[in-house]
Structure formats: C-alpha cells, structure tokens
Amino acid sequence: MENKWEMLESSNEDREKLWKKNRTFAGDVWFRFRHKPTAIAGFVIIILLLLFALAGPYFTKYSYSAQNLELVNIPPRMKVYEAPDGTGYMYITQSLKVVWVNKDGTLGGQLKKVREESESSMTIFDCNGTEVALYYGTKPYMMADPETRVLYPAAHVFNKSYTLGTDSLGRDILTRLMYGTRVSLMVAFVAVLVNLVIGIIFGGISGYAGGTVDTVMMRIVDIISTIPLTLYVILIMVVLGTGLKSIIVALGTVYWVDMARVVRGQVLSLREQEFVLAAKTIGSSTKTILLQHLIPNAMGSILVTVTMLIPSAIFMEAFLGFLGIGLQPPLASLGTMCNDATENLRSCPYQLFIPALVICLIMFAFNFVGDGLRDALDPKLKK
Amino acid sequence: MSNQNILEVRDLTKHFKAGGKQVVHAVDGVSFTLARGKTLGLVGESGCGKSSCARTIIRMYDVTAGQVVLDGTDITNMKQKELKPLRRKMQMIFQDPYASLNARMTVRDIIAEPLIAHGIVNKKEAANELVYPMLEWVGLTKEHANRYAHEFSGGQRQRVGIARALILKPELVICDEPISALDVSIQAQVINLLKDFQEEKGLSYLFIAHDLSMVRYVSDEVGVMYLGHLVEICESNEIYDNPLHPYTKGLLGSIPIANPRLARQKEKSGIEGDIPSPIHPPAGCRFHTRCPFAKPECSEVKPQMKDAGGGHMVACHLY
C-alpha cells in the first residue's frame, strides 16, 4: 500500500484486520506489568535480593559462622584516632580494646595490652613501639600519647574489611545477611508453593462440590485456623527437631487455610456463572472446568492472597527466629539476626537496623509486585 | 433421521430445595414434543419456569420427575458420563452474552472448547480449520479469533455464543432467551442468523423468550407457561389469532400496538396482580388467583390438557 490515504476495498479481510501486532496472553500480561512503575520497582528489588542471596556468598571471603573474637561489634563506619606515628588509625571497641585500622580502612588486629593502671582508670597499649593510654574514667573515653597529650578523634572511616560491620561474635554481618535473605526467601517460596497447591485444590473441590462436602471441608479449615501458630510450631519442633524443615512444615500445613477460603468463595460465585454452565452443557470435564474456567477467573484474588501471604510467611519466619524457636545458631536468618542484635541495641543499633531494613524491602517488593500482577492479569483493563 | 421427534418431554417436574423444608415448584408436569427441523417457542412472564425447564431438559439440573427423550433415547436418569456423547446432539445458547463467555479465553478457545471436550481435535491450534469457517458463518472474521470476548459488542458476543453452540453440528439447540439482552436492531440480525441455520442444516430449536412478537416470527408451535405449568400449546399463528386460555389472552393483550386507532379498539385485558410464590403455588388451576373468569371449581381441581379442536391444547376448565 503506497498511499495510506487511499480508500480500501471493502473486503472483509482488511476491514476487520488488526493492524497492530497481536500479543499472546503472557505478552499482554508482561506489557501491562512493565508499564506500572511500582510493580517494576518491586520486581527489580526481588531480582536483586535473589542475586544477593544466591550469588552473594560466592563473592565474600567470610563464612556465615566464622567468628573473629578480636574484632567484635565493629560498626560499618568508625570514629578513629590517629596513631602517634601517623601510619594508621586506632579504634576503641565497646569492650575497651583498641583495634588497629590501616589508612585505607581495612582492619588490623587488636593492639597489645602493656599494663593496666586501675587506680587512674587507664589501660596502656603498645602501638608500633610507642605507648598509648586509654582513659576510661569518664565518658567519652579518651586516648593519650606518650607525652600525655590528649588525642582527638581524627576522622570517620568506612570499614573496608567488614562492609556492614561485625556482630557480637565477630561474624561478618554482610555474609550473614546473604544467608539470612536466602533462608527468608526460601521459606517464603516453599510456604507459598505448598499453600497454593493445597489451598487451590482444597478450596476448589470444596467450592465446586458444594453441599455436605463443602460443609465438612470448611469445618476442617475452621478447626485448623483456630490452632495458635506459635504453639503449633513449638509442637512441631518437639516432634521434628528445630530447623528450617520444621518451619516450612509448620507454615505449609497451617497457612493454606486463608487460600482455601478465598478459592472456595471465588469458585462458589463463579460456578453459577453462565459461562461455567455453558461449559457443562458442552460436555467439558470437571478438570477442564476447574482449570480453564474457574481457576483462571479466580486468579486475581488468588494472587492478592499470595502477595499477602509471602510477606506474612517471611515475617512469621523472622518472628519465630526472633523468639528463638526458629533456626538455631550458627545458622543465620533475618529474624535470628534481629534477635542477636537486641542484646547490644544501644551501642550497636546498626546490627538491628540492617536485617530489619532487608525484611522491609522484601515485604515492600512483594506487595508491589502482587499489586502489579493483579492489574496485569485482568484482561478487562487492557490498554 | 431415525426419529420424527427430536425431543419428547413428558410430565417434566423440577423442584428446588429452598432452605428448610420449603420447596420451589419451578416446573410441574410439563409435556410437549418437538418435531425435527421445527421450532417450539416457550413464553411466559419472568419466574414462570421457562429457563428451569430448558436447563432441566439439557440436564444441567437433575430431573425431579417425568421423562426427557432426546432423539429416541431416554436421557432422564443418565449419568453425566453416559450423557456426554449425546451432548453433541443438544446444545444451548444463553441469555446473557456478557456472562456466558469466559473473559480469560480468546474467541478461538471459546469456540474450540466443545471440539476439545468431545475429542474431535486434540490441540487448540488444530481447531482453526473448523473454527474459522464457523466464525465466517456467524458473520465474524478469522481476524476476530485472537481477541477476548470483552472486546466485542453484545451482538458480536451472542454470535460467538451461537458459534460455540453450533460447531458440534447439533440437531437440537435450546435458545434460552438469546435475544432479550440485545437491542432491537441486533435482535433481528441474530434471529435471522438462527433462521438461516435452521433452513441450511435442519436444526430444531426450543426457543424461550418473553418477547411475543419475536416468538411468533420464529416459531412453528408456541407453548405458554404459567408458574411451572404449561397452560396452552398449539400452532403458532393459531395461538395469536385465537387464544383460549385467559392467561394467554392477557399476555397477548399486553403487546403494545403501534397504530393508536387499532389500539383503542382493542379490549383491555391486562392481568391484574402479581405472580404467586412458586414455594406455595395455589391449589387447582394455578392461575385462578388472577383469572377474571375463575369459577369455584378452578381453585379445587387441577385442569387437564385437552384438545379444544384442531390440535389446540389448553388446560382450562372453561373449555
């Protein structure tokens, strides 16, 4: 067609032809999803967290359980004192030890203690051959050089050896965070997968069968939902032993009740719709009706429930870890890291802040993605 | 062409439980036969059991009592599995073109669904050869096949519904108010489409509607239902020219006449009052509570169907 303004012949083909490229359903969903900024932001955050959790441990030289008791509670950004000979810095730890910090921010070891002068509240350390004194009689602590001149904090430097600092046992927080995120995401995915399968099948059958079957199945759901989860998890721990497996079993066997209720409600209302009746008169099998008609139309609500479920499963895992009935040390999860951090919350708030931030990030990301998916999966909102 | 009658319905009864011990008498003792290639219209006001009757015949609901014979085979108590091969003979067109198409499926998938359900084709892609001609048949093009139902107008959707019902080449199509959700100009198109199919393929229709003039246009025979009972059934023109049952008279009297001079001449014969509850239907003739000619007998004895001359069947004590 050279001239686009020319009259078309009135053949049917051209009249009803779709000139824009036809997208598949999946392509369509992706198109709508990627035009929602919050959804894409959430999606990118989840991808980054997954990379962080799965690939991260290969790039760190520490293990999640290796302790370095010389370097405990070192923050990511340190207030340091210049050494008398000017070759590096010194950092005073919470436990009144002095740690050598190189000029580039990497950590050396603790300085050797020469003697303790208890009556004048001073400890004398050996710094490259010269003696420096740490006066702890008043706060803030003071450092003095051999000429008893007071040393003042010279600079704030970033911790280059442990980017996010170390915890109270001298373990690298960044490495533990990677493993913790891995555990949280794994718990979330497994719990959701189990919930999705059990919930959809249980709710689907209950709603589709109706009558007595429905009543009995829903009473079972009611009974399960009345069991207090914490108590239930403790009982499972007693039977299966503590660990990741028990948490997954506990969340998997209890959390599906919400999903089952949602699916049942949707199926109950959908199965009286004319298109389902039409499928019955056509002679479609029950499987086809459930999988092609009922579930896809209930998918919107299912996804909303899933997105509520993922953060709540992650939060539940963190909560159990925080209570001390989740993962056992030295394994790391975001909850146990928070729990460990509460002991010295006042002096090292970063130990709590960092894992808490990651929990928030995960929850935000999943909520945004779920919101975007719900809109994207609804063909009535097609642009 | 083994049987002359494609559908025989004898004393069909359908009761629904309505909480507690209450029972809704939706359909009570309806009998009729539908000859091959003919159209039977079923009319009556809302809630009189037309749709329940249709849905019971197609076995969407289980039959409470009576008998449904499809092309010589009694399907009354068949299990859904046994019924499946027979469903190819009997299809249904639904009232609401918005609710009867799955919003998550493309038009191709909707029309291909019966083919897959009956194992005629195995894959959706393979169905195109049958789906495209069918789309052209109902006045759509193959370009429409990849679109979703909500992208169409009401009339186009109903065409998709018709294509779905007809792709299995059924012998009987039950039309459950196929035009009442469409506007007038589209109604005529859809009706003409259905008539064309009948001429071409020798289909039989059970046509349910409350639009009396449209029913007269499409039907060979017309049955009038009131509160679950069939009160009058006869040849289409006869019922319009010579209605016998007081309810039929009232129903026909409610058709507006475009010519005001003729309208003034017409005797006023509207029906007073509301339809009684089907949970507690009146004893005797169910119409006696609203009938202007009711006799004491009417509230006691249920009138039987009888021939009032020339195959004009009516259930009324007046005849």
Contacts between the chains, C-beta under 8 A, distances in Angstrom:
chain1	res1	chain2	res2	distance
A	12	B	141	5.1
A	13	B	141	7.1
A	13	B	143	7.4
A	15	B	141	7.8
A	16	B	140	7.8
A	16	B	141	4.4
A	16	B	143	4.3
A	16	B	144	6.4
A	17	B	143	5.3
A	18	B	143	5.8
A	18	B	146	7.6
A	18	B	147	7.8
A	22	B	146	5.1
A	25	B	106	7.9
A	273	B	99	5.6
A	274	B	94	4.8
A	274	B	95	7.4
A	274	B	96	5.7
A	274	B	99	4.2
A	274	B	100	3.9
A	275	B	99	6.5
A	275	B	100	5.3
A	275	B	101	5.7
A	275	B	102	4.6
A	277	B	55	7.6
A	277	B	60	5.8
A	277	B	94	7.4
A	277	B	100	7.8
A	278	B	92	7.0
A	278	B	94	6.0
A	278	B	100	5.3
A	278	B	161	7.7
A	278	B	164	7.2
A	279	B	102	7.9
A	279	B	113	6.8
A	279	B	117	8.0
A	280	B	60	5.9
A	281	B	58	5.2
A	281	B	60	6.1
A	281	B	87	6.8
A	281	B	90	8.0
A	281	B	91	6.7
A	281	B	92	4.7
A	282	B	87	6.8
A	282	B	91	7.4
A	282	B	113	6.0
A	282	B	114	4.5
A	282	B	117	5.4
A	282	B	164	7.4
A	282	B	168	7.9
A	283	B	83	7.7
A	283	B	84	4.6
A	283	B	87	4.0
A	283	B	88	7.6
A	283	B	114	7.1
A	283	B	117	4.9
A	283	B	118	6.2
A	284	B	113	6.3
A	284	B	114	7.9
A	284	B	117	4.4
A	285	B	117	7.0
A	288	B	113	7.7
A	288	B	116	7.8
A	288	B	117	6.7
A	292	B	102	7.6
A	292	B	105	7.3
A	292	B	113	7.7
A	293	B	102	5.5
A	293	B	104	8.0
A	296	B	102	7.7
A	296	B	104	4.2
A	297	B	102	7.0
A	297	B	103	6.9
A	297	B	104	5.8
A	299	B	104	7.9
A	379	B	103	6.1
A	379	B	104	6.6
A	379	B	148	5.1
A	379	B	150	6.7
A	380	B	103	6.5
A	380	B	150	5.5
A	382	B	148	7.5
A	382	B	151	7.8
